[in-house]
């Protein structure tokens, strides 16, 4: 119990009222399905039991994946930091090598034609230091460590003493976290998303400085969920789901709309605008001869007329879209689901939207149906 209390003091406690209000708000925006009641009860139960953000996340994940043998490690546990202390010390001692090897890894990747995945500054020490419950980046220059946005400065020897006395104040960043992971829990392979694949590609030299071989990296499984109504609409038009995933949904929609009418709106309005420009030119020339005030008025007059042409063009296009609104809404629904806001579902779509539509066991069913 003493350990539990000490641990809770190190973690940020959940604001229960705000969390409960937020949960109610989220579920009020979701459609009512056969799964909504059970799902909300589950989230409410986890919120009631949790004391910290970590608790809440772990309870939810355990409920979703309790049959998968998923294990959890609290990286912020002070007891774990004590175990990590020897390697934290080694990271501080080799900070110059980490900086140089990481930058060399990025340069090598750029030489191959890839963008820099991290684009880190040269002074980045690739560690964080917690002070007054705020985590700040450590920089290293000219033999000293600087705590970002503070006046704190440590020599290397001073920081080594600080790590030895207070390892719980230190944490890894995106570069040193893979190193700590390999030292603490040697892994058979690391399953990475697209962003992680990119920055892991820069770390071979960094791993070598610590006597590690770079952990094999396996691309994470990516999946796009197609709601039944969207699948029905696409199959009815013989549209390929992959085209939407590739971001071509709007292109397909606009091409379909163009096929539904023969009105040359773009051609006629462009020609009219050009003719008005030519017909209006003598008026502007005459106004300029009369005086600067008339010159300005003539320019505004031409602009007003062209704006009216544009206005009429937009109204005609809107009328065409309104005539085919039902089918266009189907296109927009497919675009919204398959590439929300132009991004992959995994970047934008909250998992609870899917759980609410497909059931609490959707991830278990998906994994059971996915080839190994």
C-alpha positions in Angstrom: 0.0 0.0 0.0 2.9 2.4 0.8 4.3 1.7 -2.7 0.9 2.4 -4.3 0.6 5.8 -2.5 4.1 6.8 -3.5 3.4 5.9 -7.1 0.2 7.9 -7.2 2.0 11.0 -6.0 4.3 10.7 -9.1 1.4 10.4 -11.5 -1.1 13.0 -12.7 -4.5 12.3 -11.2 -7.6 12.2 -13.3 -10.1 15.1 -12.9 -13.1 12.8 -12.3 -15.9 15.3 -12.9 -14.4 16.6 -16.1 -13.7 13.1 -17.4 -17.3 11.9 -16.7 -18.7 15.0 -18.4 -16.4 14.4 -21.4 -17.5 10.8 -21.6 -21.2 11.8 -21.6 -20.5 14.4 -24.3 -18.7 11.9 -26.5 -21.4 9.3 -26.3 -24.1 12.0 -26.9 -22.5 12.6 -30.3 -22.5 8.9 -31.3 -25.4 7.1 -32.9 -27.4 4.7 -30.7 -26.6 1.1 -31.7 -27.0 -2.3 -30.1 -23.5 -1.8 -28.5 -23.8 1.7 -27.2 -25.2 0.9 -23.7 -22.7 -1.8 -22.9 -19.8 0.2 -24.3 -20.7 3.3 -22.2 -21.1 1.3 -19.1 -17.7 -0.2 -19.6 -16.1 3.3 -20.0 -18.0 4.6 -17.0 -16.8 1.7 -14.9 -13.1 2.3 -15.9 -13.5 6.0 -15.1 -14.9 5.2 -11.7 -12.1 2.8 -10.8 -9.2 4.8 -12.2 -7.2 7.3 -10.1 -4.7 8.4 -12.7 -4.5 8.8 -16.5 -2.3 5.6 -16.6 -4.9 3.7 -14.6 -7.7 4.7 -17.0 -5.8 3.8 -20.1 -4.7 0.4 -18.6 -8.2 -0.5 -17.5 -9.6 0.3 -21.0 -6.9 -1.6 -22.8 -7.2 -4.6 -20.5 -10.9 -4.8 -21.1 -10.4 -4.7 -24.9 -7.5 -7.1 -25.1 -7.8 -9.3 -22.0 -7.8 -12.4 -24.2 -4.7 -11.5 -26.2 -2.1 -11.9 -23.4 -1.2 -8.2 -23.6 1.2 -7.0 -20.8 1.5 -3.5 -19.6 4.6 -1.7 -18.2 4.2 1.7 -16.5 7.2 3.5 -17.9 6.7 6.3 -15.3 6.9 4.1 -12.2 9.8 5.3 -10.0 10.7 1.7 -9.2 11.3 1.1 -12.9 13.4 4.3 -13.1 15.6 2.8 -10.4 16.1 -0.3 -12.5 16.9 1.9 -15.5 19.5 4.0 -13.6 22.6 2.2 -14.9 21.6 2.7 -18.5 20.5 6.3 -17.9 24.0 7.0 -16.6 25.5 5.4 -19.7 23.3 7.5 -21.9 24.6 10.7 -20.2 28.2 9.5 -20.5 27.8 8.9 -24.2 25.7 11.9 -25.1 28.1 13.2 -27.7 28.2 9.9 -29.5 24.4 9.7 -29.5 24.1 13.2 -30.9 26.6 12.6 -33.7 25.4 9.1 -34.6 21.8 10.1 -34.8 22.6 13.1 -37.0 24.7 10.8 -39.2 21.8 8.4 -39.5 19.5 11.2 -40.6 22.1 12.4 -43.2 22.5 8.9 -44.5 18.7 8.6 -44.9 18.5 12.0 -46.7 21.3 10.9 -49.0 19.1 8.0 -50.1 16.3 10.5 -51.0 14.2 10.3 -47.9 13.1 13.3 -45.7 14.6 13.7 -42.2 12.1 11.9 -40.0 13.0 13.8 -36.8 15.0 16.8 -37.9 16.4 17.2 -34.4 18.6 20.1 -33.3 22.3 19.4 -32.8 22.2 20.3 -29.1 19.3 17.9 -28.3 20.6 15.6 -25.5 17.7 13.1 -26.2 16.6 13.1 -22.5 14.0 14.9 -20.5 14.3 16.2 -17.0 11.3 16.6 -14.7 11.2 19.7 -12.5 8.1 21.0 -10.6 6.1 18.2 -12.2 6.9 19.6 -15.7 9.0 17.6 -18.2 11.6 19.7 -19.9 14.0 18.8 -22.7 17.7 18.5 -21.9 20.2 20.1 -24.3 23.9 19.4 -24.3 26.5 21.9 -25.6 30.2 22.7 -24.7 30.3 20.1 -21.9 27.1 21.3 -20.1 23.5 20.2 -19.9 20.8 22.9 -20.1 17.2 22.3 -19.0 15.0 24.0 -21.6 12.9 27.0 -20.5 14.7 27.1 -17.1 18.0 28.5 -15.8 19.2 25.1 -14.7 22.7 24.1 -15.9 24.6 20.9 -15.1 28.1 19.8 -15.9 28.2 16.2 -17.1 29.6 15.1 -13.7 26.8 17.0 -11.9 24.1 15.4 -14.1 25.5 12.0 -13.4 25.2 12.6 -9.7 21.6 13.8 -10.3 20.8 10.6 -12.2 22.2 8.5 -9.5 20.3 10.3 -6.7 17.0 10.9 -8.6 16.6 8.6 -11.7 12.8 9.2 -11.5 13.4 12.7 -12.7 14.7 11.5 -16.1 12.9 10.0 -19.1 13.8 9.1 -22.7 12.9 10.8 -25.9 12.2 9.3 -29.3 15.9 8.5 -29.9 16.9 7.0 -26.6 13.6 5.2 -25.9 14.4 2.4 -28.3 17.8 2.0 -26.6 16.3 1.8 -23.2 13.7 -0.6 -24.5 16.4 -2.9 -25.9 18.4 -2.7 -22.7 15.5 -3.3 -20.4 13.4 -5.8 -22.4 15.4 -7.3 -25.3 12.9 -7.8 -28.0 12.6 -10.3 -30.9 11.1 -7.5 -33.1 9.6 -4.0 -32.9 6.3 -3.5 -34.6 6.3 0.1 -36.0 3.9 2.4 -37.7 5.0 4.5 -40.7 6.5 7.4 -38.6 8.4 5.0 -36.3 9.8 3.1 -39.3 11.3 6.3 -40.5 13.1 7.3 -37.4 14.2 3.8 -36.4 16.0 3.8 -39.8 18.3 6.5 -38.4 19.3 4.6 -35.2 21.7 1.8 -36.5 24.8 3.8 -35.5 23.3 4.8 -32.2 22.6 1.2 -31.3 26.1 0.1 -32.3 27.6 2.6 -29.8 26.0 0.6 -27.0 26.9 -2.8 -28.4 23.4 -3.5 -29.7 22.3 -4.8 -33.0 19.4 -2.8 -34.4 16.2 -4.5 -33.4 14.4 -6.0 -36.4 11.5 -3.7 -37.3 8.2 -5.1 -38.6 5.6 -2.8 -40.3 2.5 -2.5 -38.3 -0.7 -4.0 -39.7 -2.8 -1.3 -41.2 -6.5 -1.7 -41.8 -9.4 0.4 -43.1 -12.8 -0.3 -41.8 -15.6 0.0 -44.4 -19.1 0.5 -42.9 -21.8 -1.7 -44.5 -23.7 1.3 -46.0 -20.5 2.6 -47.5 -19.6 -0.8 -48.9 -23.1 -1.1 -50.4 -22.8 2.3 -52.1 -19.3 1.6 -53.5 -20.3 -1.8 -54.9 -23.4 -0.3 -56.5 -21.1 2.0 -58.4 -18.3 -0.5 -58.9 -15.9 1.8 -57.2 -12.7 0.5 -55.8 -12.2 1.1 -52.0 -8.5 1.4 -52.6 -9.1 4.5 -54.7 -10.7 6.3 -51.7 -7.9 5.1 -49.3 -5.4 6.6 -51.8 -7.2 9.9 -51.5 -8.9 9.9 -54.9 -12.5 10.0 -53.5 -13.1 13.7 -54.4 -11.7 13.1 -57.8 -14.1 10.2 -58.4 -17.0 12.3 -57.1 -16.3 15.3 -59.3 -15.8 13.0 -62.4 -19.1 11.3 -61.8 -20.9 14.7 -61.4 -19.4 15.9 -64.7 -20.8 12.9 -66.4 -24.4 13.7 -65.2 -24.8 16.9 -67.3 -23.7 18.5 -70.6 -23.8 22.1 -69.4 -20.5 23.8 -70.4 -20.5 26.1 -67.3 -16.7 26.5 -67.0 -16.2 27.1 -70.7 -19.1 29.6 -71.1 -18.3 31.6 -68.0 -14.6 31.7 -68.8 -15.4 33.0 -72.3 -17.8 35.6 -70.9 -15.2 36.8 -68.4 -12.7 37.2 -71.2 -15.2 39.1 -73.4 -16.1 41.4 -70.6 -12.5 42.1 -70.0 -12.0 43.1 -73.6 -15.2 45.1 -73.8 -14.5 47.0 -70.6 -10.9 48.0 -71.6 -12.0 51.1 -73.6 -14.1 52.3 -70.7 -11.1 52.0 -68.3 -8.9 53.9 -70.8 -11.5 56.7 -71.1 -11.9 56.9 -67.3 -8.1 57.1 -66.9 -8.0 60.1 -69.3 -10.7 61.9 -67.4 -8.9 61.6 -64.0 -7.4 59.4 -61.3 -10.7 59.2 -59.4 -12.5 57.8 -62.4 -9.7 55.4 -63.1 -10.1 53.9 -59.7 -13.9 53.7 -60.1 -13.6 52.0 -63.5 -11.3 49.4 -62.0 -13.7 48.6 -59.2 -16.6 48.5 -61.8 -14.7 45.9 -63.8 -14.0 43.9 -60.7 -17.7 44.1 -59.6 -18.8 42.8 -63.0 -16.3 39.9 -63.0 -17.5 39.0 -59.4 -21.0 38.8 -60.7 -19.9 36.4 -63.4 -18.2 34.3 -60.8 -21.3 34.5 -58.6 -23.5 33.2 -61.4 -21.1 30.4 -62.2 -21.1 29.2 -58.5 -24.9 29.4 -58.4 -25.2 27.3 -61.5 -22.7 24.7 -60.1 -24.6 24.7 -56.9 -27.9 24.0 -58.7 -26.3 21.1 -60.5 -25.0 19.7 -57.2 -28.5 20.1 -55.6 -30.0 18.0 -58.4 -27.7 15.2 -57.6 -27.4 15.8 -53.9 -28.4 12.3 -52.7 -25.7 10.6 -54.7 -23.1 13.2 -53.9 -23.8 12.7 -50.2 -23.0 9.0 -50.7 -19.7 9.9 -52.2 -19.0 12.4 -49.3 -19.9 9.7 -46.8 -17.4 7.3 -48.3 -14.7 10.0 -48.3 -15.5 10.9 -44.7 -15.3 7.3 -43.5 -12.3 6.0 -45.6 -10.1 9.1 -45.4 -11.5 11.4 -42.7 -10.2 15.0 -43.2 -7.8 13.5 -45.8 -5.9 11.2 -43.4 -5.9 7.5 -42.7 -8.6 6.3 -40.3 -6.0 5.4 -37.7 -4.9 9.0 -37.5 -8.3 10.6 -37.2 -11.0 8.1 -36.2 -11.5 7.5 -32.5 -11.6 3.7 -31.8 -14.8 4.2 -29.8 -16.6 5.2 -33.0 -15.7 1.8 -34.4 -16.5 -0.1 -31.2 -19.9 1.6 -31.1 -20.7 0.5 -34.6 -19.2 -3.0 -34.7 -19.2 -4.2 -31.1 -16.8 -4.5 -28.2 -15.1 -7.6 -29.6 -14.3 -6.1 -33.0 -10.5 -6.1 -32.5 -10.6 -9.7 -31.3 -12.6 -10.7 -34.3 -10.3 -8.7 -36.6 -7.2 -10.4 -35.3 -8.7 -13.9 -35.5 -9.6 -13.3 -39.1 -6.2 -11.8 -40.1 -3.6 -14.2 -41.5 -0.5 -14.5 -39.3 
